[in-house]
Amino acid sequence: MIDQRTEEWHLMRLGKVTGSRVADVLAKTKSGYSTSRKNYMMELLCQRLTGVREESFNSQAMQRGTDLEPIARSHYEAQSGVMVIESSFVFHPSISAFGASPDGFVGDDGLIEIKCPNTAQHVDFMMTKKPDGKTLHRCRLKCHALGGSGATLFLLMTECQSAIS
Protein backbone atom coordinates (compact mmCIF):
# COMPACT_ATOMS: atom_id res chain seq x y z
CA MET A 1 0.00 0.00 0.00
CA ILE A 2 1.19 3.49 -0.82
CA ASP A 3 0.79 5.83 2.15
CA GLN A 4 -1.39 8.89 1.74
CA ARG A 5 0.32 12.25 1.25
CA THR A 6 3.56 10.68 -0.06
CA GLU A 7 5.04 11.61 -3.43
CA GLU A 8 3.89 8.27 -4.90
CA TRP A 9 0.34 8.92 -3.68
CA HIS A 10 0.34 12.38 -5.25
CA LEU A 11 1.49 10.84 -8.54
CA MET A 12 -1.41 8.35 -8.47
CA ARG A 13 -3.83 11.28 -8.14
CA LEU A 14 -2.19 13.47 -10.77
CA GLY A 15 -4.72 14.82 -13.26
CA LYS A 16 -7.65 12.96 -11.70
CA VAL A 17 -10.75 14.28 -9.98
CA THR A 18 -10.43 13.19 -6.37
CA GLY A 19 -12.93 12.68 -3.58
CA SER A 20 -11.40 15.51 -1.58
CA ARG A 21 -12.07 17.97 -4.41
CA VAL A 22 -15.49 16.76 -5.57
CA ALA A 23 -17.17 19.79 -4.00
CA ASP A 24 -15.24 21.94 -6.49
CA VAL A 25 -16.58 19.85 -9.39
CA LEU A 26 -20.14 20.26 -8.15
CA ALA A 27 -19.84 23.97 -7.26
CA LYS A 28 -22.20 26.28 -9.12
CA THR A 29 -23.48 29.80 -8.81
CA LYS A 30 -26.73 31.32 -10.06
CA SER A 31 -24.98 32.32 -13.27
CA GLY A 32 -23.13 29.06 -13.96
CA TYR A 33 -20.00 27.31 -12.83
CA SER A 34 -18.20 28.66 -9.79
CA THR A 35 -14.68 30.04 -9.82
CA SER A 36 -13.48 27.08 -7.74
CA ARG A 37 -14.83 24.68 -10.39
CA LYS A 38 -13.14 26.57 -13.23
CA ASN A 39 -9.88 26.78 -11.30
CA TYR A 40 -9.96 23.06 -10.51
CA MET A 41 -10.61 22.19 -14.17
CA MET A 42 -7.59 24.28 -15.19
CA GLU A 43 -5.46 22.71 -12.47
CA LEU A 44 -6.35 19.20 -13.71
CA LEU A 45 -5.74 20.21 -17.33
CA CYS A 46 -2.28 21.54 -16.47
CA GLN A 47 -1.47 18.37 -14.51
CA ARG A 48 -2.47 16.22 -17.48
CA LEU A 49 -0.48 18.31 -19.95
CA THR A 50 2.68 18.71 -17.87
CA GLY A 51 2.68 15.68 -15.57
CA VAL A 52 3.48 18.06 -12.70
CA ARG A 53 1.37 19.11 -9.74
CA GLU A 54 1.64 22.45 -8.06
CA GLU A 55 2.23 22.53 -4.34
CA SER A 56 -1.08 23.10 -2.62
CA PHE A 57 -1.82 25.25 0.37
CA ASN A 58 -2.06 23.40 3.67
CA SER A 59 -3.81 25.51 6.29
CA GLN A 60 -3.24 25.18 10.02
CA ALA A 61 -6.67 23.52 10.33
CA MET A 62 -5.80 21.01 7.60
CA GLN A 63 -2.51 20.18 9.28
CA ARG A 64 -4.30 19.77 12.61
CA GLY A 65 -6.64 17.25 10.97
CA THR A 66 -3.74 15.34 9.45
CA ASP A 67 -1.91 15.26 12.78
CA LEU A 68 -4.98 14.09 14.73
CA GLU A 69 -6.22 11.50 12.21
CA PRO A 70 -4.28 8.54 13.72
CA ILE A 71 -5.57 9.47 17.19
CA ALA A 72 -9.13 9.74 15.87
CA ARG A 73 -8.78 6.37 14.12
CA SER A 74 -7.68 4.77 17.42
CA HIS A 75 -10.59 6.38 19.28
CA TYR A 76 -13.02 5.06 16.67
CA GLU A 77 -11.60 1.55 16.90
CA ALA A 78 -11.79 1.62 20.71
CA GLN A 79 -15.37 2.97 20.76
CA SER A 80 -16.77 0.79 17.99
CA GLY A 81 -14.74 -2.38 18.42
CA VAL A 82 -14.16 -2.31 14.64
CA MET A 83 -10.71 -2.21 13.10
CA VAL A 84 -10.02 0.42 10.46
CA ILE A 85 -8.05 -0.78 7.45
CA GLU A 86 -6.09 2.18 6.09
CA SER A 87 -6.22 2.82 2.38
CA SER A 88 -4.28 4.46 -0.38
CA PHE A 89 -5.74 6.11 -3.48
CA VAL A 90 -8.40 3.85 -5.01
CA PHE A 91 -9.30 4.24 -8.67
CA HIS A 92 -12.97 4.30 -9.64
CA PRO A 93 -13.86 1.00 -11.34
CA SER A 94 -15.35 2.63 -14.46
CA ILE A 95 -14.33 6.32 -14.46
CA SER A 96 -10.61 6.34 -15.24
CA ALA A 97 -10.10 10.00 -14.33
CA PHE A 98 -11.59 9.66 -10.84
CA GLY A 99 -10.60 8.11 -7.55
CA ALA A 100 -10.64 8.65 -3.84
CA SER A 101 -8.58 8.04 -0.72
CA PRO A 102 -10.87 6.93 2.08
CA ASP A 103 -9.58 7.42 5.59
CA GLY A 104 -10.21 3.72 5.97
CA PHE A 105 -12.36 0.70 5.32
CA VAL A 106 -14.52 -0.71 8.13
CA GLY A 107 -16.44 -3.95 8.32
CA ASP A 108 -17.18 -5.91 5.17
CA ASP A 109 -17.84 -2.97 2.85
CA GLY A 110 -18.02 0.28 4.79
CA LEU A 111 -15.88 3.40 4.72
CA ILE A 112 -14.83 5.84 7.39
CA GLU A 113 -14.29 9.55 6.89
CA ILE A 114 -12.45 11.15 9.82
CA LYS A 115 -12.74 14.84 10.60
CA CYS A 116 -11.09 16.76 13.41
CA PRO A 117 -13.03 20.02 13.38
CA ASN A 118 -12.31 23.10 15.40
CA THR A 119 -14.62 23.86 18.32
CA ALA A 120 -17.02 26.08 16.35
CA GLN A 121 -17.41 23.51 13.57
CA HIS A 122 -17.91 20.71 16.07
CA VAL A 123 -20.57 22.65 18.00
CA ASP A 124 -22.33 23.47 14.69
CA PHE A 125 -22.42 19.78 13.84
CA MET A 126 -23.69 18.86 17.30
CA MET A 127 -26.50 21.42 16.97
CA THR A 128 -27.56 20.57 13.40
CA LYS A 129 -26.67 16.84 13.42
CA LYS A 130 -25.55 17.37 9.82
CA PRO A 131 -22.09 17.48 8.29
CA ASP A 132 -21.20 20.43 6.11
CA GLY A 133 -21.97 20.11 2.40
CA LYS A 134 -18.40 19.39 1.31
CA THR A 135 -18.05 16.55 3.80
CA LEU A 136 -21.42 15.10 2.82
CA HIS A 137 -20.52 15.17 -0.90
CA ARG A 138 -17.16 13.56 -0.13
CA CYS A 139 -18.73 10.70 1.88
CA ARG A 140 -21.41 10.01 -0.73
CA LEU A 141 -19.00 10.06 -3.63
CA LYS A 142 -16.47 7.83 -1.90
CA CYS A 143 -19.21 5.27 -1.19
CA HIS A 144 -20.34 5.37 -4.81
CA ALA A 145 -16.85 5.26 -6.28
CA LEU A 146 -15.48 2.59 -3.99
CA GLY A 147 -18.57 0.43 -3.73
CA GLY A 148 -19.11 0.92 -0.03
CA SER A 149 -22.51 0.21 1.47
CA GLY A 150 -22.23 3.24 3.73
CA ALA A 151 -19.86 5.65 5.37
CA THR A 152 -19.27 6.48 8.98
CA LEU A 153 -18.35 10.07 9.66
CA PHE A 154 -16.25 10.20 12.79
CA LEU A 155 -15.59 13.56 14.40
CA LEU A 156 -12.87 14.00 16.99
CA MET A 157 -12.36 16.84 19.40
CA THR A 158 -9.79 16.53 22.10
CA GLU A 159 -12.52 17.05 24.72
CA CYS A 160 -15.31 14.93 23.18
CA GLN A 161 -16.02 12.51 20.37
CA SER A 162 -19.13 11.68 18.37
CA ALA A 163 -19.97 9.41 15.49
CA ILE A 164 -22.82 9.23 13.03
CA SER A 165 -23.52 6.66 10.34
C-alpha positions, -999 to +999 in steps of 0.1 A: +000+000+000+012+035-008+008+058+021-014+089+017+003+122+012+036+107-001+050+116-034+039+083-049+003+089-037+003+124-053+015+108-085-014+084-085-038+113-081-022+135-108-047+148-133-076+130-117-108+143-100-104+132-064-129+127-036-114+155-016-121+180-044-155+168-056-172+198-040-152+219-065-166+198-094-201+203-082-198+240-073-222+263-091-235+298-088-267+313-101-250+323-133-231+291-140-200+273-128-182+287-098-147+300-098-135+271-077-148+247-104-131+266-132-099+268-113-100+231-105-106+222-142-076+243-152-055+227-125-064+192-137-057+202-173-023+215-165-015+184-145-025+162-175-005+183-199+027+187-179+027+157-156+035+181-127+014+191-097+016+224-081+022+225-043-011+231-026-018+252+004-021+234+037-038+255+063-032+252+100-067+235+103-058+210+076-025+202+093-043+198+126-066+172+110-037+153+095-019+153+128-050+141+147-062+115+122-043+085+137-056+095+172-091+097+159-088+064+141-077+048+174-106+064+193-130+051+167-116+015+169-118+016+207-154+030+208-168+008+180-147-024+184-142-023+146-107-022+131-100+004+105-081-008+075-061+022+061-062+028+024-043+045-004-057+061-035-084+038-050-093+042-087-130+043-096-139+010-113-153+026-145-143+063-145-106+063-152-101+100-143-116+097-108-106+081-075-106+087-038-086+080-007-109+069+021-096+074+056-102+037+060-124+007+053-145-007+081-164-040+083-172-059+052-178-030+029-180+003+048-159+034+047-148+058+074-143+096+069-125+112+098-127+148+106-111+168+134-130+200+134-123+231+154-146+239+183-170+261+164-174+235+136-179+207+161-206+227+180-223+235+147-224+198+138-237+189+173-265+214+170-276+206+134-267+168+134-256+174+098-221+175+083-212+204+061-220+201+024-184+194+013-180+165+038-214+151+028-205+152-009-172+136-001-187+107+019-214+100-007-190+101-036-165+078-019-192+053-012-203+054-048-169+053-063-155+026-040-186+004-037-191+009+000-225+002+015-222+032+037-199+056+054-193+065+090-184+101+097-163+102+128-156+136+144-129+140+170-124+168+194-098+165+221-125+170+247-153+149+232-160+125+204-191+117+184-200+094+155-228+092+130-235+067+103 
